[in-house]
Amino acid sequence: MQTILGAGGPVSNAVMEELLQQGYTVRLVSRRKIEPPFNATWVGADLKNKQQVLDATKGSTVIYMCARLQYNKKVWQQEWPLIMQNVIDAAKAGNARLIFFDNVYMYGRVEGAMTEETTYNPSSVKGAVRARIAEQLMTEVRAGNIRASIARAADFYGAESLNSFFDSMVLARFAKRSNALWLGSASTKHSFTFVPDADKAVAMLGNDPGSDNQVWHLPTAPAFTGKALMDLAARIFNTRPAYTRVNKFMLTSMGLFNKMIGESTELYYQYEYDYIFDSTKFDDYFKVKPTSYADGIEQLSQTLFKDAALSQA
């Protein structure tokens, strides 16, 4: 039995599909009711409740921690350490291996490429929380109390929900022949992890005990400048690579009316400076090659063109 905590989100859904395709029996855990597909079951649990987490993960050989919390710095400060401890305790109790799906906020602004050895130097409140819970987990690993790994990804593109920055502000707009919106500087480099690559990679980690007790950067194509990415996407969507730059003042102003946007302003540095994510360690160990931006965008264009046509019908 392989259990996914935080079921129902774009990452957890993708991991579930990959595991089911490989023939594994999957348990989905979330507060919100989910209708499970064939060979999967659903269990309701609040990850802040230790006993519910213990009950929900009982009998699991692998636990995938893919939960997302409300995008609010105060909520993160209060809830993430508690939830992480509950998940650690559940993995200990069941002698299960744990894969924690993480982001790169804890690195802060990095000169050069982010690797698994990059020092934690958070530039935001959320980054400080992510650094704390990553260290919370790896302290248990170093003490020999748990078998666990951290799987990190760069910014996403290619999620079913199309709720990522690149999907919604660039690709979906190009599909409708609208100008793209670009956060920060289009002349700096930025890495994006293709969600189908990430879900396969997380499943690989979950089913390779030899990869335990490490940090892994999931397969991600080499960084492009924002301008190069928009030029590439525009060619695929057969439209002009026109875009409007969203600077920090504009983002802050928008945040006055949208709490979600307001919470993102502390991470604006990721779009103002180079954001280069290196997955060489994973690529070499598992002998995989990340999907190129050209291939990934081409795959997405088929769905986005169809959606755009339906919306205009």
ROMITOR-709367 format. One record per residue: x, y, z of N, C-alpha, C in turn. Coordinates in steps of 0.05 Angstrom, whole numbers, plus 32768, in hexadecimal, padded with zeros to 4 digits. Example, Ala and Ser with C-alpha at 12.3 -4.5 7.8 and 13.67 -1.06 7.14 Angstrom:
// ROMITOR-709367
81087F8E809C80F67FA6809C81087FBE809C/81017FD3808E81117FEB808F81028001809D/
//
This chain:
// ROMITOR-709367
80117FE88000800080008000801180198000/800C802B7FED801A80447FEC8006805B7FF1/800D806D80037FF98081800C8002809D8004/7FEF80AC7FFA7FF480C87FF27FE680DA8005/7FF580EA80147FE980FE80267FE581188017/7FCE812480197FC8813D800A7FBD81367FEF/7FAD81227FED7FA281197FD37F8F812E7FC8/7F8D81307FAE7F7B81427FA17F87815A7F94/7FA1815F7F9A7FAF81757F8D7FBC816C7F73/7FC7817F7F637FD281787F497FEA81657F4B/7FFB81687F5F801281577F628009813B7F6C/7FF9813B7F817FF081217F8C7FE081117F78/7FD0811F7F677FC081117F537FD381047F3E/7FE781137F377FFA81087F23800A80F17F2E/801280F37F47802180DC7F54800F80C47F56/7FF680C87F5D7FE280B27F5F7FE080A47F44/7FDC80B37F2F7FD980A77F147FF180977F0D/800980A17F13802180937F0C802380797F1C/801D80797F36801E80617F46800A804D7F3D/7FF280557F367FDD80437F2D7FE580367F12/7FF180467F017FFA803B7EE7800F80257EEB/801F80287F01803480147F0680297FFC7F16/800F7FFD7F1C80037FE67F2980027FE67F47/80087FFC7F5480087FFE7F717FEC80037F7B/7FE67FF97F937FCE80007FA17FD3801A7FB0/7FC1802D7FAD7FC580487FB87FAF80507FCB/7FB7805B7FE27FA480677FF57FA780867FF3/7F9080937FEF7F9080B07FEE7F8680BC8008/7F9480CF80137F8D80DB802C7F8980F98029/7F72810380317F6C812080307F5481268042/7F51813F80487F39814780587F2081478046/7F24814F802D7F0D8150801A7F098135800E/7EF0812D800C7EE8811380007EF181117FE3/7EFE80FB7FDC7F0780F67FC17EFB80DB7FB7/7EF180DB7F9F7EE880C27F937F0080B47F87/7F0A809E7F947F2280927F8A7F1E80827F71/7F3280817F5F7F3180707F487F3580537F4F/7F3480417F3B7F3880257F407F5380207F4C/7F54800E7F607F6D80067F6E7F77801B7F81/7F65802E7F887F6D80427F9C7F5680457FB0/7F5C804D7FC87F4880527FDD7F4D806E7FE8/7F3880787FF57F3A809380017F358091801F/7F4580A0802E7F4280A2804B7F4280BF8053/7F2F80C780627F2E80E3806B7F3F80E78084/7F4F80FD80847F608102809B7F68811F809B/7F6B812B80B27F77814580B57F94814180BE/7FA6814B80AE7FC3814680B37FCC815480CC/7FBD816680D77FC4817280F07FBD81618108/7FAE814B81037FA6813981187FB7811F8117/7FC8811C812B7FDC8106812A7FCF80EB8128/7FBA80E681387FAD80CC81377FA180C6811C/7F9480DA81107F8980D680F67F9E80D080E1/7FB580DC80E37FCB80D680D17FD580BA80D5/7FD880B280EE7FE1809780F47FCD808280E9/7FB3808780ED7F9F807580E27F9F807480C4/7FA2808B80B87FA0808D809A7FB88080808C/7FCE807E809A7FE78073808D7FED80578096/7FDC804C80A77FE1803180B17FE3801D809B/7FF8800C809B7FFC7FF88086800B8002806D/8013801B806D802080268055803E801D8055/80478017803D80648012803A8072802C8031/8064803D8023806F8057801A805A806C801F/80638083802A8051809A802E805C80B1801D/804B80BD800D805280D47FFD804580EC800A/805580FF8013804A8117801F8048812D800A/803081307FFF802B81437FE9801781597FF0/8012815C800A7FFE816F80138006818C800D/7FF2819D80087FF581B980057FE581C7801B/7FEF81DB80277FE081EB803B7FD78205802E/7FC38211803C7FBB822C80337FD3823E802F/7FD3824C80197FEB825C80127FEB82768023/7FF38272803C7FF282888050800982838063/801A82978066803282948076802C828D8093/80178298809F8010829280BA8007827580BD/7FF7826C80AA7FEE825080AB8006823E80A8/8018824480978030823380938040823280AD/8044824980BA8054824980D38047823880E9/802D823980EA801F822A80FF801C820D80F9/8016820680E0800D81EB80DA802381D880CE/803681E380BE804981D180B1805981C180C5/806581CD80DA807581BC80EC806581A680FA/804C81AD8102803B8199810E8035818280FB/802E818980E28027817480CE803F816380C8/8056817080C5806F816080BF8074814D80D6/8071815580EF8077814381058063812C8105/804A813180FF8036811C80FD803D810780E8/8046811180D1804D80FF80BB806680EF80C2/807980FC80CE809180EE80D7808A80D780EB/807980DE80FE807080CA8112806180B38105/805180B980F1804280A480E38055809180D4/8069809D80C7807D808C80B8808C807B80CC/8094808680E280A2807680F78090805F8101/8077806581078065805181138061803A8100/805F804080E6805A802B80D28072802180C4/808A802B80CC80A3802380BE80A0802880A0/8094803E8098808F8044807C80A580578072/80AB8055805980BD8068804D80AD80818046/80BA8099804880AC80B2804480B980C2802E/80A980CC801B80B280DE800780A480F9800B/80B3810E801080A78128801580AB81397FFC/809481417FF0809581527FD88098816F7FE0/80AE817C7FD780B681967FE180BA81AA7FCB/80BE81C37FD280C581D87FBE80E181E37FC4/80E781FA7FBA810282057FBD810382207FCD/80ED82257FDB80EC823F7FEA810282427FFE/810B822B800A811F822C801F813B82368016/814082347FFC815A823C7FF2815C825B7FF1/814682697FEE814782867FEB8153828C7FD0/815E82A57FCD816B82AC7FB48186829F7FB2/818A82917F9C81A382827F9881B3828D7F80/81CC82917F8481DE82997F6E81E7827F7F60/81E0827B7F4781E682637F3981D0824E7F3C/81D782357F3A81C282207F3981BC82167F55/81A2820F7F59819A82027F72819F81E47F6F/81AD81D87F8181B281BB7F8281A981B07F9D/81AB81967FA081A3818A7FB981B581927FD0/81CD819D7FC981E081A67FDE81DD81C47FE5/81CB81D27FD781C881EF7FDC81C081F47FF9/81CD8207800581C8820F802181AC821C8023/819F8216803981858223803E818A82408047/817F825380388182826F803F8169827E8037/81528278804481388282803B813782A0803B/812882AA8027812482C78023810782CF8029/80F882BD803480DB82C1803980D282B28052/80BB82BA805C80B082AB807380AA828F806B/809E828B805480978270804B80B0825F8047/80C5826C803D80DE825E803980EA82558054/80E78265806880F1825E808380E28246808E/80C88245808980B8822E809180C182158083/80C58217806880CD81FF805980E981F58063/80FB82088069811582008073811281F1808E/810081FB809F80FC81EF80B980F181D280B7/80DD81CE80A680D281B380A580E381A08096/80F381AA8082810681988075811B818F8089/812581A180998139819980AE812C818780C3/8113818C80C98104817B80DC8104815E80D3/80FF815A80B980FF814080AD811B813380AC/812E814280A281498137809D8158813380B8/8150814080CD815B813A80E78154811E80F0/813B811680EB813280FB80F1814180E780DF/814580EE80C6815480DC80B4817080D880BE/817E80EE80C5819A80EB80CE819C80DB80E8/818780DC80F8818780CD8112818180B0810D/817A80A880F58173808D80EF8157808580F8/8146809880FD812B809381078117808E80F1/811E809480D8810A809380C28119809180A8/810C80858094811780848079810680978068/811380AC805F810380C18052811580D0803E/810880DC802A811680ED8017810581058011/8112811A8008810581338000810781357FE2/80F081387FD580EF813B7FB880E781587FB2/80FA81677FA580F581837FA080F181887F82/80DF819B7F7D80DA81A37F6180DC81C17F5F/80E181CA7F4780E181E77F4180C481EF7F3D/80BF82087F3480A482107F2D809981FC7F19/807F81F77F1A807281E47F09806881EF7EEF/806581DE7EDC805381E37EC5804881C77EBD/803081C77EB1802481AF7EA7801281A17EBB/800981AE7ED07FF681A27EE27FDA81A17ED6/7FCA818E7EDE7FAE818C7ED47F9F81A67ED7/7FA281B27EEE7F9381CA7EF57F9D81E37EE7/7FB481E17EDB7FC081F87ECD7FC182117EDF/7FC8820C7EF97FC882227F0C7FE3822D7F12/7FF782247F038012822E7F07801682497EF8/802A82577F00803082717EF38034826E7ED5/8045825B7ECC804B82587EB08032824E7EA0/8023823C7EAC800C82317E9F7FF682477E9B/7FF082557EB17FD982677EB07FE082827EA4/7FF8828C7EA97FFF82A77EA0800C82A97E85/801682927E7C802382927E628014827F7E4E/801582657E54800B82527E407FED82557E3C/7FDD82577E517FC082597E4D7FB882737E3E/7FC882887E437FC282A27E367FCA82A17E18/7FE182947E127FE982917DF67FD582807DE7/7FC9826C7DF47FB5825B7DE77F9D826B7DDF/7F9782817DED7F8082927DE77F8982AB7DD6/7FA282AB7DCD7FAD82C17DBD7FAE82DB7DCE/7FB182D87DE87FB582EF7DFA7FD282F37E00/7FD9830B7E097FF583107E127FFA83007E2B/801282F67E2E801B82E97E46802082FD7E5C/802082F47E75802983047E8C804282F67E97/805783067E9C806F82FA7EA6807783077EC0/807B82F77ED5808483027EEF80A183087EEE/80A983207EF780C583267EF980D2832C7EDE/80EC83257EDD80FC832B7EC580FB83147EB1/80F5831A7E9880F583057E84811182FF7E79/8125830E7E83814083097E7A815082F77E8D/814482F17EA4815282DE7EB6814882C27EB0/815882AE7EB9815182927EB3813E82877EC9/812D82757EC0811A82687ED28116824B7ECB/8116823A7EDF8111821D7EDB80F482177EE1/80E882057ED180CD81FB7ED680CE81DC7ED4/80C281CF7EE880C081B27EE880A681AA7EDC/80A781987EC88090818D7EBB808281797ECD/8069817D7ED4805B816D7EE8805C814F7EE2/805881467EC8805A81297EC38076811E7EC9/808B812E7EC680A581257ECE80A781227EEC/809C81357EFA809D81357F18808F811D7F23/807781177F19806881017F25807680E67F20/808280E27F09809180C97F0480A980C87F17/80B680DE7F1B80CE80DF7F2B80C780D97F48/80B180E47F5280A980DF7F6E80A380C17F72/809680B57F5E809080987F6080AA80887F5F/80BD80917F4F80D780837F4F80E480837F6A/80E4809A7F7780F0809C7F9280E1808A7FA5/80C7808A7FA380B7807A7FB680BC805C7FB3/80C580547F9C80C980377F9880E6802F7F93/80F880407F9D8115803A7F9C8121803F7FB7/8121802B7FC9812C802F7FE4814980397FE4/815780347FCF8173803D7FCD8176805B7FCC/815F80697FC6816080867FC4815980937FDE/815480847FF3814B808F800D815F80A2801A/815480B3802B816480C3803E817580D98030/816980E4801A817780F8800B8164810E8002/816F81237FF8815F81387FEA816381337FCC/814D81347FBD814E81307FA0814081477F92/814D81527F7D814081657F6B813481567F54/811B81597F50810C814A7F3C811481537F20/811281427F0C811B81487EF0810F81627EE6/812081747EDD8118818E7ED4812B81977EBE/812081A07EA7813081A97E90814181C17E98/815881C57E8B816881DC7E90815981F67E8D/8160820A7E9F815182237EA0815382337E86/813E82407E7E813D82537E688137826F7E73/813D82837E648134829E7E6B8115829F7E67/810882B17E7580EC82B47E7080E582BB7E53/80F682CC7E4880F182D47E2C80F482BC7E19/810882AB7E1D810B82937E0D80F482807E10/80EA827D7E2880D3826B7E2D80BA82757E1F/80B682907E21809E829B7E1480A0829A7DF5/80B8829E7DEB80BC829C7DCE80B682807DC5/80C0826C7DD480BB82507DCD809D82497DCE/809082527DE48074824C7DE78063825A7DD1/806A82727DCA805B82817DB5805D82727D9A/807582677D94807882587D7B806682407D7B/806582327D928054821A7D93803782217D91/802F82377D9D801382407D9D800C82517D85/802082557D74801C82657D5B801082807D61/801D828E7D73801482A97D7B802C82BB7D80/802782D47D84803D82E77D89804782E47DA6/806182E67DAA806C82E37DC5806982FD7DD6/805283097DD4804E83227DE28048831D7E00/8053832E7E11804E832A7E2E804F83447E3D/804383447E548044835B7E66805383527E7F/806783627E868077835C7E9E806883657EB7/806683537ECB805A83597EE48071835E7EF8/807483787F00808A837E7F13807F837B7F30/8091837F7F43808A837B7F5F8075838E7F68/807683A77F5F806283BB7F67804683B27F5E/804583A97F45802B839F7F3A802183877F4A/803383757F50802B835D7F5F802183647F7A/803083777F888027837F7FA2800C838D7FA1/8007839D7F8D7FEE83AB7F8A7FD783967F86/7FDC83827F757FC8836D7F707FC3835E7F8A/7FD8835B7F9B7FD5834D7FB47FC3835A7FC8/7FBE83747FC47FAB83827FD67F8F83787FD3/7F89836D7FBB7F6E83637FB57F6C83457FB3/7F8383387FB37F84831A7FB17F9883107FC5/7F8E83027FDA7FA082F97FEF7FB582E57FE5/7FAD82D47FD27FC082C07FC67FD782CE7FB9/7FD282E37FA97FE782F27F9C7FF783017FB1/7FEA830C7FC57FF8831A7FDA800C83087FE8/800582EF7FEC801782DC7FF9802F82D57FE8/802D82DA7FCE804382D27FBC805882E87FB9/805383007FC3806583167FBE808083127FCC/808183037FE2809A82FF7FF080AD82ED7FE1/80A282E07FCC80B282CE7FBC80B982DA7FA0/80B482F37F9E80B983007F8480D682FE7F7B/80E982FB7F8D810582F87F86810A82E17F73/80F882CD7F7480FC82B67F6280F882BD7F45/80EB82D37F3F80E582DB7F2480F682F37F1B/810383007F2E811383177F298130830F7F23/813982F97F2E815482EF7F2A815482D37F1E/816B82C97F15816C82AE7F0B8162829A7F1F/815382867F15814782717F25814E82577F15/8165824C7F1C817082367F0D8171821D7F1E/816282097F16815D81F07F25816C81D97F17/817E81CC7F26818E81B77F1A8185819B7F24/817E81897F128175816F7F19818881597F10/81A181607F0C81B5814D7F0181B781347F12/81B681377F2D81B981207F3F81A3810B7F39/818A81137F37817481017F31817780F67F15/817C81077F02817D80FF7EE6819280E97EE2/81A980EC7EEF81BF80D97EEC81B980BF7EFB/81AE80C17F1381A980A97F24819480977F17/817E80A37F0D816880947F02816A80927EE4/817E809F7ED88182809E7EBB816980A77EAC/816080BF7EB3814980CB7EA6815180E57E9A/814080EE7E87814581087E7A812B81197E7D/812D81307E89811581417E8C810981487E71/80EF814B7E7080E181537E5880EA816F7E51/80F081737E3880F9818E7E2F80E181A17E30/80E681BB7E3280D081CF7E3280C181CD7E18/80CE81C87E0280C181C77DE880AC81B07DE8/80B581987DF280A381817DF2808C81857E07/809381907E1E807F81947E33806A81A77E2A/807281BE7E1F805F81D27E16804E81C87DFF/805B81B87DED804C81AC7DD78036819A7DE1/803C818A7DF5802881787E01801081887E0C/8017819D7E1B800381AE7E287FF281BD7E13/7FFE81C47DFD7FF081D47DE97FD781C57DDE/7FD981AB7DDD7FC2819C7DD27FA981A07DE4/7FAD819F7DFE7F9781A37E107F8E81C07E11/7FA181D27E127F9B81EE7E147F8D81F97DFB/7F9581F07DE37F8881F87DCB7F6B81EE7DCB/7F6781D67DD57F4B81CB7DD67F3A81DB7DE9/7F4581E17E017F3781F07E157F30820C7E0A/7F4382197DFC7F3E82347DF17F2882337DDD/7F28821E7DCC7F13821C7DB77EF882187DC4/7EF682087DD97EDC82037DE67ED2821C7DF3/7EE4822C7DFF7EDC82447E0D7ED182597DF9/7ED982577DE07ED0826B7DCC7EB882617DBC/7EB182477DC07E9B823C7DB17E8082477DBB/
//
